[in-house]
Amino acid sequence: MIHEITSISENEILFTPSTISGLCKLVRKLGYKDPHQQLYNRDGSCIGDLLLFLEDNPGAIDAMTDWISKQKEFVVSDDSVEDEDLEPPTEK
């Protein structure tokens, strides 16, 4: 999916809040606009815009995955995770 990229200033990037809403607003400025306008945040930013961006830019997902793998609080050894921990919960 090709999107028309609009110009944004370095200051707009630097002053984008480090929140989901801020990221949604940033990708909207880059030209990603969910045609279905699904999943809105309380402030009116559209999560669908962010999903389109992630679909179009797998490197962004790779960067998040790399960041998560480097965070000690998220990384556990394979020995400490039981197979049943990986299973989805079942309804009782």
Secondary structure, 3 states (H helix, E strand, C coil): CCCCCCCCCHHHHHCCCCCHHHHHHHHHHCCCCCCCCCCECCCCCEHHHHHHHHHHCHHHHHHHHHHHHHCCCCCCCHHHCCHHHHCCCCCC
